[in-house]
Amino acid sequence: PPPHTHRAQATEAPRPSPSPSKELNVNDDSYISPGWDRFFVLGGTSEGHYYADWFNDQGQRYNAKPSEYMTDLISNRAQTFIEGALQASKPFFAYVAPHAPHTRASPQPGTDGYFQDWKAPRAPSWNLSSPDKHWLVRVQKPLTPRCALGSDSLYQNRLRALLGVDQMIQDIVNLIMKHDQLDNTYIL
């Protein structure tokens, strides 16, 4: 890999490094990118179904159960790796990149009712059709009320999916605090 990428630096680093995440837009179920001690990434060309998707888990296909929420799977794998490194008193690099809130944006379980009255931001460019703009904007017809509701629904679901990301980050921070290592940790 190029010398200034996180993978190249992880390869050269004398510390364990996992990749519980979505690494590439196309992953197969046997390839492990160089530099990772623990590899768990969203598989195939998936758009992220959030439930019952598949992952490359250390070069083996892992088919998620219909009840397993994607962000929770990534969080659990990351926490297991981090817990092991902390218990062994070893420095580590963890690249944790959840798929949420990409389109399909399946809400985090237990978030029904959150953000019900929120609307997608209505910036000046929202629902714009104008003869003096780029051809794609020129030919774009205004959204119907039904499409506008769909845009709002997707926005609400994205916000609810991000609640799962917030929970994942909180759980990881709590784990690091439990081991009294927060002052020795960089979180980006």
Disulfide bonds with the S-S distance in Angstrom:
none
